[in-house]
Amino acid sequence: MFFSSHAFQKDDPDDCPIELSKVQSVKAVAKKRRDRSLPRAFEIFTDNKTYVFKAKDEKNAEEWLQCINVAVAQAKERESREVTTYL
């Protein structure tokens, strides 16, 4: 599970869930940008927001990255199929 999350924008990050099909990329926070509060962090980028999540350890962070990337790919594939199907 995530221990903390922070959305870097003015709106409340709990206003709405992250829509998987809108995620542009997911990646680990670069080591040079990490500090003590974000040792195992990763970021989720959408078109207008960046979310930073902190996992309990590095192995857990890698698992989250893999799972989220798979979920995003599936959501985008499903969305493109639906668009194709209904147009």
Number of C-alpha atoms within 10 A of each C-alpha: 9 12 8 12 16 14 16 12 11 6 9 10 15 10 7 8 7 15 10 16 17 14 21 13 14 20 17 18 18 12 11 6 8 14 10 6 8 16 17 22 25 23 20 21 16 17 9 9 13 16 17 19 20 23 21 14 11 15 11 15 21 17 12 18 18 14 12 18 19 11 14 20 15 14 17 15 13 13 13 12 11 11 10 9 8 6 5
